[in-house]
Structure formats: structure tokens, C-alpha cells
Amino acid sequence: MRVVINGEEREVPEGCTVRELLEWLGVRTELVAVEVNRNVVSREEHATCSVSPGDHIEIVSFTGGG
């Protein structure tokens, strides 16, 4: 199915959850914030929030420095 991730249209697995999408993308789930269609998805909801065709998803990674 086609979705938009961080402004880029992508083909992703059909019927996946946010957590499955992050894993498929190789993103460490504990270090990101996710928004689907302008709604923040809490980490607790990653496993139950389904991704649908046409969704707009923003993934923000946290980085540390010193």
C-alpha cells in the first residue's frame, strides 16, 4: 500500500501497524516519535495503531550529543 512518510511517498506492507512499519523501516522504536495524519501516536499505541493507504506519517528520531 502507498503512504507518505516524512513527505516521501512510499510502498509499505499492507495492513501493518505503526510498530511493524518502524521495524520494516529498520527504525529503533524506542528512539522515535510518530505522528499519523497529524495525530501523535504514543509508544504504547504503536502495536495497535494500524497504517492505512494514503496515511501521512511523520517519524522523528531523537539523538543525543555532548
PyMOL Python script that loads the backbone (N, CA, C, O; Angstrom):
from pymol import cmd

cmd.read_pdbstr("""\
ATOM      1  N   MET A   1       0.848  -1.166   0.000  1.00  0.00           N
ATOM      2  CA  MET A   1       0.000   0.000   0.000  1.00  0.00           C
ATOM      3  C   MET A   1       0.898   1.234   0.000  1.00  0.00           C
ATOM      4  O   MET A   1       2.052   1.173   0.423  1.00  0.00           O
ATOM      5  N   ARG A   2       0.359   2.348  -0.475  1.00  0.00           N
ATOM      6  CA  ARG A   2       1.133   3.580  -0.572  1.00  0.00           C
ATOM      7  C   ARG A   2       0.754   4.523   0.563  1.00  0.00           C
ATOM      8  O   ARG A   2      -0.423   4.765   0.832  1.00  0.00           O
ATOM      9  N   VAL A   3       1.784   5.047   1.217  1.00  0.00           N
ATOM     10  CA  VAL A   3       1.627   6.045   2.271  1.00  0.00           C
ATOM     11  C   VAL A   3       2.686   7.126   2.047  1.00  0.00           C
ATOM     12  O   VAL A   3       3.576   6.964   1.212  1.00  0.00           O
ATOM     13  N   VAL A   4       2.589   8.210   2.782  1.00  0.00           N
ATOM     14  CA  VAL A   4       3.591   9.265   2.718  1.00  0.00           C
ATOM     15  C   VAL A   4       4.327   9.263   4.050  1.00  0.00           C
ATOM     16  O   VAL A   4       3.718   9.439   5.106  1.00  0.00           O
ATOM     17  N   ILE A   5       5.641   9.062   3.994  1.00  0.00           N
ATOM     18  CA  ILE A   5       6.474   9.040   5.201  1.00  0.00           C
ATOM     19  C   ILE A   5       7.461  10.188   5.115  1.00  0.00           C
ATOM     20  O   ILE A   5       8.291  10.249   4.208  1.00  0.00           O
ATOM     21  N   ASN A   6       7.359  11.097   6.074  1.00  0.00           N
ATOM     22  CA  ASN A   6       8.228  12.283   6.116  1.00  0.00           C
ATOM     23  C   ASN A   6       8.273  12.985   4.761  1.00  0.00           C
ATOM     24  O   ASN A   6       9.337  13.387   4.289  1.00  0.00           O
ATOM     25  N   GLY A   7       7.098  13.125   4.146  1.00  0.00           N
ATOM     26  CA  GLY A   7       6.977  13.854   2.888  1.00  0.00           C
ATOM     27  C   GLY A   7       7.286  13.069   1.637  1.00  0.00           C
ATOM     28  O   GLY A   7       7.189  13.608   0.534  1.00  0.00           O
ATOM     29  N   GLU A   8       7.658  11.799   1.777  1.00  0.00           N
ATOM     30  CA  GLU A   8       8.030  10.969   0.623  1.00  0.00           C
ATOM     31  C   GLU A   8       7.031   9.824   0.464  1.00  0.00           C
ATOM     32  O   GLU A   8       6.798   9.068   1.407  1.00  0.00           O
ATOM     33  N   GLU A   9       6.445   9.695  -0.721  1.00  0.00           N
ATOM     34  CA  GLU A   9       5.515   8.602  -0.970  1.00  0.00           C
ATOM     35  C   GLU A   9       6.287   7.289  -1.020  1.00  0.00           C
ATOM     36  O   GLU A   9       7.303   7.164  -1.703  1.00  0.00           O
ATOM     37  N   ARG A  10       5.768   6.310  -0.269  1.00  0.00           N
ATOM     38  CA  ARG A  10       6.461   5.009  -0.174  1.00  0.00           C
ATOM     39  C   ARG A  10       5.459   3.874  -0.288  1.00  0.00           C
ATOM     40  O   ARG A  10       4.285   4.031   0.047  1.00  0.00           O
ATOM     41  N   GLU A  11       5.928   2.739  -0.760  1.00  0.00           N
ATOM     42  CA  GLU A  11       5.164   1.498  -0.776  1.00  0.00           C
ATOM     43  C   GLU A  11       5.566   0.720   0.468  1.00  0.00           C
ATOM     44  O   GLU A  11       6.749   0.454   0.677  1.00  0.00           O
ATOM     45  N   VAL A  12       4.578   0.347   1.306  1.00  0.00           N
ATOM     46  CA  VAL A  12       4.853  -0.360   2.557  1.00  0.00           C
ATOM     47  C   VAL A  12       3.955  -1.590   2.637  1.00  0.00           C
ATOM     48  O   VAL A  12       2.992  -1.691   1.876  1.00  0.00           O
ATOM     49  N   PRO A  13       4.247  -2.532   3.543  1.00  0.00           N
ATOM     50  CA  PRO A  13       3.438  -3.744   3.646  1.00  0.00           C
ATOM     51  C   PRO A  13       1.978  -3.441   3.999  1.00  0.00           C
ATOM     52  O   PRO A  13       1.693  -2.604   4.855  1.00  0.00           O
ATOM     53  N   GLU A  14       1.096  -4.112   3.346  1.00  0.00           N
ATOM     54  CA  GLU A  14      -0.343  -3.972   3.571  1.00  0.00           C
ATOM     55  C   GLU A  14      -0.712  -4.386   4.986  1.00  0.00           C
ATOM     56  O   GLU A  14      -0.220  -5.395   5.491  1.00  0.00           O
ATOM     57  N   GLY A  15      -1.584  -3.603   5.631  1.00  0.00           N
ATOM     58  CA  GLY A  15      -2.152  -3.973   6.919  1.00  0.00           C
ATOM     59  C   GLY A  15      -1.211  -3.931   8.104  1.00  0.00           C
ATOM     60  O   GLY A  15      -1.477  -4.581   9.115  1.00  0.00           O
ATOM     61  N   CYS A  16      -0.120  -3.189   8.012  1.00  0.00           N
ATOM     62  CA  CYS A  16       0.832  -3.171   9.115  1.00  0.00           C
ATOM     63  C   CYS A  16       0.412  -2.167  10.194  1.00  0.00           C
ATOM     64  O   CYS A  16      -0.376  -1.255   9.947  1.00  0.00           O
ATOM     65  N   THR A  17       0.956  -2.362  11.384  1.00  0.00           N
ATOM     66  CA  THR A  17       0.780  -1.410  12.469  1.00  0.00           C
ATOM     67  C   THR A  17       1.952  -0.435  12.438  1.00  0.00           C
ATOM     68  O   THR A  17       2.907  -0.623  11.685  1.00  0.00           O
ATOM     69  N   VAL A  18       1.871   0.596  13.252  1.00  0.00           N
ATOM     70  CA  VAL A  18       2.983   1.547  13.333  1.00  0.00           C
ATOM     71  C   VAL A  18       4.258   0.822  13.759  1.00  0.00           C
ATOM     72  O   VAL A  18       5.318   1.050  13.177  1.00  0.00           O
ATOM     73  N   ARG A  19       4.174  -0.041  14.757  1.00  0.00           N
ATOM     74  CA  ARG A  19       5.366  -0.774  15.208  1.00  0.00           C
ATOM     75  C   ARG A  19       5.940  -1.626  14.078  1.00  0.00           C
ATOM     76  O   ARG A  19       7.151  -1.616  13.856  1.00  0.00           O
ATOM     77  N   GLU A  20       5.090  -2.362  13.362  1.00  0.00           N
ATOM     78  CA  GLU A  20       5.567  -3.194  12.254  1.00  0.00           C
ATOM     79  C   GLU A  20       6.204  -2.333  11.164  1.00  0.00           C
ATOM     80  O   GLU A  20       7.206  -2.726  10.568  1.00  0.00           O
ATOM     81  N   LEU A  21       5.625  -1.161  10.905  1.00  0.00           N
ATOM     82  CA  LEU A  21       6.187  -0.263   9.910  1.00  0.00           C
ATOM     83  C   LEU A  21       7.575   0.201  10.334  1.00  0.00           C
ATOM     84  O   LEU A  21       8.506   0.186   9.529  1.00  0.00           O
ATOM     85  N   LEU A  22       7.718   0.612  11.592  1.00  0.00           N
ATOM     86  CA  LEU A  22       9.016   1.057  12.088  1.00  0.00           C
ATOM     87  C   LEU A  22      10.051  -0.054  11.984  1.00  0.00           C
ATOM     88  O   LEU A  22      11.182   0.188  11.565  1.00  0.00           O
ATOM     89  N   GLU A  23       9.673  -1.263  12.360  1.00  0.00           N
ATOM     90  CA  GLU A  23      10.588  -2.399  12.264  1.00  0.00           C
ATOM     91  C   GLU A  23      10.958  -2.665  10.811  1.00  0.00           C
ATOM     92  O   GLU A  23      12.125  -2.916  10.509  1.00  0.00           O
ATOM     93  N   TRP A  24       9.991  -2.616   9.913  1.00  0.00           N
ATOM     94  CA  TRP A  24      10.227  -2.840   8.485  1.00  0.00           C
ATOM     95  C   TRP A  24      11.197  -1.796   7.933  1.00  0.00           C
ATOM     96  O   TRP A  24      12.033  -2.098   7.082  1.00  0.00           O
ATOM     97  N   LEU A  25      11.074  -0.557   8.433  1.00  0.00           N
ATOM     98  CA  LEU A  25      11.965   0.521   8.003  1.00  0.00           C
ATOM     99  C   LEU A  25      13.334   0.460   8.679  1.00  0.00           C
ATOM    100  O   LEU A  25      14.251   1.183   8.288  1.00  0.00           O
ATOM    101  N   GLY A  26      13.476  -0.400   9.693  1.00  0.00           N
ATOM    102  CA  GLY A  26      14.735  -0.510  10.415  1.00  0.00           C
ATOM    103  C   GLY A  26      14.954   0.608  11.421  1.00  0.00           C
ATOM    104  O   GLY A  26      16.091   0.960  11.736  1.00  0.00           O
ATOM    105  N   VAL A  27      13.846   1.169  11.925  1.00  0.00           N
ATOM    106  CA  VAL A  27      13.911   2.270  12.879  1.00  0.00           C
ATOM    107  C   VAL A  27      13.805   1.715  14.286  1.00  0.00           C
ATOM    108  O   VAL A  27      12.935   0.889  14.565  1.00  0.00           O
ATOM    109  N   ARG A  28      14.685   2.163  15.180  1.00  0.00           N
ATOM    110  CA  ARG A  28      14.628   1.740  16.582  1.00  0.00           C
ATOM    111  C   ARG A  28      13.417   2.396  17.234  1.00  0.00           C
ATOM    112  O   ARG A  28      13.366   3.618  17.370  1.00  0.00           O
ATOM    113  N   THR A  29      12.462   1.597  17.629  1.00  0.00           N
ATOM    114  CA  THR A  29      11.166   2.103  18.096  1.00  0.00           C
ATOM    115  C   THR A  29      11.253   2.906  19.380  1.00  0.00           C
ATOM    116  O   THR A  29      10.393   3.752  19.629  1.00  0.00           O
ATOM    117  N   GLU A  30      12.260   2.669  20.198  1.00  0.00           N
ATOM    118  CA  GLU A  30      12.356   3.391  21.473  1.00  0.00           C
ATOM    119  C   GLU A  30      12.923   4.798  21.311  1.00  0.00           C
ATOM    120  O   GLU A  30      12.908   5.573  22.268  1.00  0.00           O
ATOM    121  N   LEU A  31      13.412   5.143  20.149  1.00  0.00           N
ATOM    122  CA  LEU A  31      14.066   6.436  19.944  1.00  0.00           C
ATOM    123  C   LEU A  31      13.331   7.345  18.970  1.00  0.00           C
ATOM    124  O   LEU A  31      13.950   8.224  18.370  1.00  0.00           O
ATOM    125  N   VAL A  32      12.021   7.154  18.798  1.00  0.00           N
ATOM    126  CA  VAL A  32      11.284   7.954  17.824  1.00  0.00           C
ATOM    127  C   VAL A  32       9.948   8.443  18.387  1.00  0.00           C
ATOM    128  O   VAL A  32       9.401   7.887  19.339  1.00  0.00           O
ATOM    129  N   ALA A  33       9.457   9.495  17.762  1.00  0.00           N
ATOM    130  CA  ALA A  33       8.085   9.950  17.959  1.00  0.00           C
ATOM    131  C   ALA A  33       7.398   9.779  16.605  1.00  0.00           C
ATOM    132  O   ALA A  33       8.001  10.019  15.559  1.00  0.00           O
ATOM    133  N   VAL A  34       6.135   9.364  16.635  1.00  0.00           N
ATOM    134  CA  VAL A  34       5.406   9.092  15.394  1.00  0.00           C
ATOM    135  C   VAL A  34       4.092   9.864  15.397  1.00  0.00           C
ATOM    136  O   VAL A  34       3.385   9.933  16.402  1.00  0.00           O
ATOM    137  N   GLU A  35       3.793  10.436  14.247  1.00  0.00           N
ATOM    138  CA  GLU A  35       2.533  11.131  14.041  1.00  0.00           C
ATOM    139  C   GLU A  35       1.892  10.523  12.797  1.00  0.00           C
ATOM    140  O   GLU A  35       2.557  10.358  11.774  1.00  0.00           O
ATOM    141  N   VAL A  36       0.603  10.188  12.877  1.00  0.00           N
ATOM    142  CA  VAL A  36      -0.139   9.669  11.732  1.00  0.00           C
ATOM    143  C   VAL A  36      -1.297  10.627  11.470  1.00  0.00           C
ATOM    144  O   VAL A  36      -2.156  10.830  12.328  1.00  0.00           O
ATOM    145  N   ASN A  37      -1.306  11.207  10.282  1.00  0.00           N
ATOM    146  CA  ASN A  37      -2.349  12.158   9.906  1.00  0.00           C
ATOM    147  C   ASN A  37      -2.505  13.268  10.945  1.00  0.00           C
ATOM    148  O   ASN A  37      -3.616  13.625  11.337  1.00  0.00           O
ATOM    149  N   ARG A  38      -1.362  13.801  11.379  1.00  0.00           N
ATOM    150  CA  ARG A  38      -1.289  14.922  12.330  1.00  0.00           C
ATOM    151  C   ARG A  38      -1.722  14.571  13.752  1.00  0.00           C
ATOM    152  O   ARG A  38      -1.949  15.468  14.564  1.00  0.00           O
ATOM    153  N   ASN A  39      -1.838  13.287  14.061  1.00  0.00           N
ATOM    154  CA  ASN A  39      -2.153  12.828  15.414  1.00  0.00           C
ATOM    155  C   ASN A  39      -0.959  12.062  15.971  1.00  0.00           C
ATOM    156  O   ASN A  39      -0.483  11.106  15.359  1.00  0.00           O
ATOM    157  N   VAL A  40      -0.480  12.490  17.133  1.00  0.00           N
ATOM    158  CA  VAL A  40       0.649  11.805  17.763  1.00  0.00           C
ATOM    159  C   VAL A  40       0.196  10.415  18.203  1.00  0.00           C
ATOM    160  O   VAL A  40      -0.869  10.258  18.799  1.00  0.00           O
ATOM    161  N   VAL A  41       1.014   9.415  17.904  1.00  0.00           N
ATOM    162  CA  VAL A  41       0.744   8.032  18.308  1.00  0.00           C
ATOM    163  C   VAL A  41       1.709   7.709  19.440  1.00  0.00           C
ATOM    164  O   VAL A  41       2.923   7.676  19.242  1.00  0.00           O
ATOM    165  N   SER A  42       1.158   7.471  20.634  1.00  0.00           N
ATOM    166  CA  SER A  42       2.016   7.170  21.781  1.00  0.00           C
ATOM    167  C   SER A  42       2.726   5.844  21.564  1.00  0.00           C
ATOM    168  O   SER A  42       2.254   4.996  20.807  1.00  0.00           O
ATOM    169  N   ARG A  43       3.851   5.667  22.223  1.00  0.00           N
ATOM    170  CA  ARG A  43       4.626   4.433  22.088  1.00  0.00           C
ATOM    171  C   ARG A  43       3.752   3.221  22.455  1.00  0.00           C
ATOM    172  O   ARG A  43       3.867   2.162  21.838  1.00  0.00           O
ATOM    173  N   GLU A  44       2.896   3.382  23.444  1.00  0.00           N
ATOM    174  CA  GLU A  44       2.009   2.285  23.868  1.00  0.00           C
ATOM    175  C   GLU A  44       1.030   1.886  22.765  1.00  0.00           C
ATOM    176  O   GLU A  44       0.563   0.747  22.737  1.00  0.00           O
ATOM    177  N   GLU A  45       0.713   2.812  21.856  1.00  0.00           N
ATOM    178  CA  GLU A  45      -0.234   2.540  20.771  1.00  0.00           C
ATOM    179  C   GLU A  45       0.427   2.021  19.494  1.00  0.00           C
ATOM    180  O   GLU A  45      -0.276   1.628  18.563  1.00  0.00           O
ATOM    181  N   HIS A  46       1.760   2.010  19.429  1.00  0.00           N
ATOM    182  CA  HIS A  46       2.451   1.594  18.208  1.00  0.00           C
ATOM    183  C   HIS A  46       2.021   0.204  17.748  1.00  0.00           C
ATOM    184  O   HIS A  46       1.895  -0.036  16.547  1.00  0.00           O
ATOM    185  N   ALA A  47       1.794  -0.711  18.687  1.00  0.00           N
ATOM    186  CA  ALA A  47       1.461  -2.093  18.316  1.00  0.00           C
ATOM    187  C   ALA A  47       0.009  -2.259  17.882  1.00  0.00           C
ATOM    188  O   ALA A  47      -0.336  -3.274  17.278  1.00  0.00           O
ATOM    189  N   THR A  48      -0.845  -1.289  18.177  1.00  0.00           N
ATOM    190  CA  THR A  48      -2.269  -1.431  17.856  1.00  0.00           C
ATOM    191  C   THR A  48      -2.771  -0.433  16.819  1.00  0.00           C
ATOM    192  O   THR A  48      -3.867  -0.604  16.286  1.00  0.00           O
ATOM    193  N   CYS A  49      -1.997   0.596  16.523  1.00  0.00           N
ATOM    194  CA  CYS A  49      -2.406   1.613  15.553  1.00  0.00           C
ATOM    195  C   CYS A  49      -2.106   1.119  14.142  1.00  0.00           C
ATOM    196  O   CYS A  49      -0.945   0.949  13.768  1.00  0.00           O
ATOM    197  N   SER A  50      -3.154   0.892  13.368  1.00  0.00           N
ATOM    198  CA  SER A  50      -2.994   0.393  12.003  1.00  0.00           C
ATOM    199  C   SER A  50      -2.647   1.523  11.038  1.00  0.00           C
ATOM    200  O   SER A  50      -3.103   2.656  11.188  1.00  0.00           O
ATOM    201  N   VAL A  51      -1.842   1.190  10.061  1.00  0.00           N
ATOM    202  CA  VAL A  51      -1.497   2.118   8.992  1.00  0.00           C
ATOM    203  C   VAL A  51      -2.413   1.812   7.813  1.00  0.00           C
ATOM    204  O   VAL A  51      -2.584   0.652   7.438  1.00  0.00           O
ATOM    205  N   SER A  52      -3.002   2.856   7.227  1.00  0.00           N
ATOM    206  CA  SER A  52      -3.941   2.687   6.117  1.00  0.00           C
ATOM    207  C   SER A  52      -3.397   3.342   4.852  1.00  0.00           C
ATOM    208  O   SER A  52      -2.579   4.259   4.928  1.00  0.00           O
ATOM    209  N   PRO A  53      -3.847   2.876   3.692  1.00  0.00           N
ATOM    210  CA  PRO A  53      -3.405   3.502   2.444  1.00  0.00           C
ATOM    211  C   PRO A  53      -3.694   5.005   2.470  1.00  0.00           C
ATOM    212  O   PRO A  53      -4.765   5.439   2.895  1.00  0.00           O
ATOM    213  N   GLY A  54      -2.719   5.783   2.007  1.00  0.00           N
ATOM    214  CA  GLY A  54      -2.873   7.226   1.933  1.00  0.00           C
ATOM    215  C   GLY A  54      -2.520   7.972   3.205  1.00  0.00           C
ATOM    216  O   GLY A  54      -2.529   9.203   3.214  1.00  0.00           O
ATOM    217  N   ASP A  55      -2.206   7.254   4.290  1.00  0.00           N
ATOM    218  CA  ASP A  55      -1.829   7.923   5.532  1.00  0.00           C
ATOM    219  C   ASP A  55      -0.580   8.771   5.339  1.00  0.00           C
ATOM    220  O   ASP A  55       0.303   8.443   4.546  1.00  0.00           O
ATOM    221  N   HIS A  56      -0.529   9.871   6.085  1.00  0.00           N
ATOM    222  CA  HIS A  56       0.655  10.725   6.129  1.00  0.00           C
ATOM    223  C   HIS A  56       1.306  10.494   7.483  1.00  0.00           C
ATOM    224  O   HIS A  56       0.712  10.765   8.527  1.00  0.00           O
ATOM    225  N   ILE A  57       2.533   9.990   7.454  1.00  0.00           N
ATOM    226  CA  ILE A  57       3.232   9.583   8.669  1.00  0.00           C
ATOM    227  C   ILE A  57       4.505  10.404   8.809  1.00  0.00           C
ATOM    228  O   ILE A  57       5.280  10.539   7.862  1.00  0.00           O
ATOM    229  N   GLU A  58       4.707  10.948   9.995  1.00  0.00           N
ATOM    230  CA  GLU A  58       5.941  11.658  10.307  1.00  0.00           C
ATOM    231  C   GLU A  58       6.664  10.858  11.391  1.00  0.00           C
ATOM    232  O   GLU A  58       6.075  10.500  12.411  1.00  0.00           O
ATOM    233  N   ILE A  59       7.937  10.586  11.156  1.00  0.00           N
ATOM    234  CA  ILE A  59       8.765   9.860  12.108  1.00  0.00           C
ATOM    235  C   ILE A  59       9.932  10.759  12.471  1.00  0.00           C
ATOM    236  O   ILE A  59      10.712  11.163  11.609  1.00  0.00           O
ATOM    237  N   VAL A  60      10.043  11.069  13.760  1.00  0.00           N
ATOM    238  CA  VAL A  60      11.109  11.944  14.243  1.00  0.00           C
ATOM    239  C   VAL A  60      12.009  11.138  15.161  1.00  0.00           C
ATOM    240  O   VAL A  60      11.549  10.567  16.150  1.00  0.00           O
ATOM    241  N   SER A  61      13.297  11.092  14.832  1.00  0.00           N
ATOM    242  CA  SER A  61      14.266  10.364  15.643  1.00  0.00           C
ATOM    243  C   SER A  61      14.928  11.308  16.637  1.00  0.00           C
ATOM    244  O   SER A  61      15.245  12.454  16.319  1.00  0.00           O
ATOM    245  N   PHE A  62      15.126  10.802  17.840  1.00  0.00           N
ATOM    246  CA  PHE A  62      15.821  11.563  18.874  1.00  0.00           C
ATOM    247  C   PHE A  62      17.299  11.202  18.845  1.00  0.00           C
ATOM    248  O   PHE A  62      17.668  10.032  18.742  1.00  0.00           O
ATOM    249  N   THR A  63      18.125  12.216  18.935  1.00  0.00           N
ATOM    250  CA  THR A  63      19.559  11.987  19.005  1.00  0.00           C
ATOM    251  C   THR A  63      20.123  12.745  20.193  1.00  0.00           C
ATOM    252  O   THR A  63      19.594  13.782  20.593  1.00  0.00           O
ATOM    253  N   GLY A  64      21.175  12.228  20.737  1.00  0.00           N
ATOM    254  CA  GLY A  64      21.814  12.887  21.863  1.00  0.00           C
ATOM    255  C   GLY A  64      23.196  13.354  21.477  1.00  0.00           C
ATOM    256  O   GLY A  64      23.773  12.906  20.486  1.00  0.00           O
ATOM    257  N   GLY A  65      23.695  14.227  22.248  1.00  0.00           N
ATOM    258  CA  GLY A  65      25.037  14.730  21.952  1.00  0.00           C
ATOM    259  C   GLY A  65      25.659  15.265  23.233  1.00  0.00           C
ATOM    260  O   GLY A  65      25.035  15.282  24.294  1.00  0.00           O
ATOM    261  N   GLY A  66      26.852  15.681  23.108  1.00  0.00           N
ATOM    262  CA  GLY A  66      27.503  16.173  24.302  1.00  0.00           C
ATOM    263  C   GLY A  66      28.393  17.340  24.028  1.00  0.00           C
ATOM    264  O   GLY A  66      29.017  17.870  24.947  1.00  0.00           O
TER     265      GLY A  66
END
""", "prot")
cmd.dss("prot")
cmd.show_as("cartoon", "prot")
cmd.util.cbc("prot")
cmd.orient("prot")
